[in-house]
Amino acid sequence: MKLYEYQARELLTAAGIPVPPGEVAGSPEEAARAAEQLGLPVVLKAQVLAGGRGKAGGVKSARTLEEVRARAREILSLSIKDVPVRRLLVVKAVDIRREYYLGLTVDRSAKKTVAIVSASGGVDIEEAREPQAILTAHIDPQSGPDQAALGRLLTRAFPAARAAEALQTLLALYGLFRAKDASLVEVNPYAELADGCLLAADAKVVLDDNGLAKHPELEGYRNAEEYSEEETMARAAGLSFVSLDGDIGCIVNGAGLAMATMDQIKLFGGAPANFLDVGGSSSPEKVLTALNILRANPRLKAILINIFGGITRCDDIARGILIARRQADLTVPMVIRLIGTNQKEGAALLAGEGLVALEDMSEAVKKVLEASRA
């Protein structure tokens, strides 16, 4: 779950990490009131979850209230990577002498947290040309941070007079990272001001959705912008669903089979439109809901239903398909594969309505791709 910058700043502030004063605004007049309260000059920053907002014109400075209103109108009229800007963060401008980078994320291959440090922060950090500009160190989640090792890492990026302060910030970031079950915590730039102080001039936080059950206080940070309409519908129905960029809709039971199904679609030259796991339930209503979710995708060209019945009963899946067929206006072709518990009963129900249930998974994938290209 991605957070807006203003939300990430709230978490950093609670962790004791200094940030420049700021206020959220939804209109030019609100931006002007915030700027008057904070004191000019200010920086206006588009609040979107897409990256690259600075290069897209979503970050502007203003020295007068007239400029604040004008810059706010400009930013609020933008769409950044097809996402309309609806809110601004108005931040007190600070005199930045040098920009650094601090970040923490998960190294899944090492099964550890990785700390990332650079003396070259700012908007072009992702394009750093010199490998030595990006420094990393692993943190074992069992033993926690090795402060001496992190201190040595930071002395390679920061002047000696600032390394100790940077270490305390990195340790505070790690505390936030662990406490909130984050998958990414990033401060860019971690700014050195003209007076020598260090603060988080910008922040990015991504929370692991799987950890939200432990943190009900963070549920209010969920942003509709991050999720497609289909994902919102699926979450309300208790289905595991992720939107993808393809045109072959997938309804599968079991995450492993769902991944294998998407792999085969790619193998045979197609592109899955989604991951959708209806789970072990045999509820026909779940199948109906799943089909309705897929129908909302304008890119959809065909649907593949791939069921391996264990706990899930093939006859109940078949009933759900038939209910959906009667209730929903399915305008795209559908290919069905049923195998396992009550397979014959399910196939018979479908056959009675003129539908064929295949048994071979590869055959089903090839047929759905053929149907999508017809």
Secondary structure, DSSP 8 states (H G I E B T S, - for coil): -B--HHHHHHHHHHTT-----EEEESSHHHHHHHHHHH-SSEEEEE--SSS-TTTTT-EEEESSHHHHHHHHHHHHT-EETTEE---EEEEE---EEEEEEEEEEEETTTTEEEEEEES--STTGGG---GGGEEEEEEBTTTB--HHHHHHHHHTTS-HHHHHHHHHHHHHHHHHHHHTTEEEEEEEEEEEETTS-EEESSEEEEE-GGGGGG-GGGGGG--GGGS-HHHHHHHHHT-EEEE-SSSEEEEESSHHHHHHHHHHHHHTT--BSEEEE-TT---HHHHHHHHHHHHT-TT--EEEEEEEESSS-HHHHHHHHHHHHHHS---S-EEEEEEETTHHHHHHHHHTTT--EE--HHHHHHHHHHHHH-
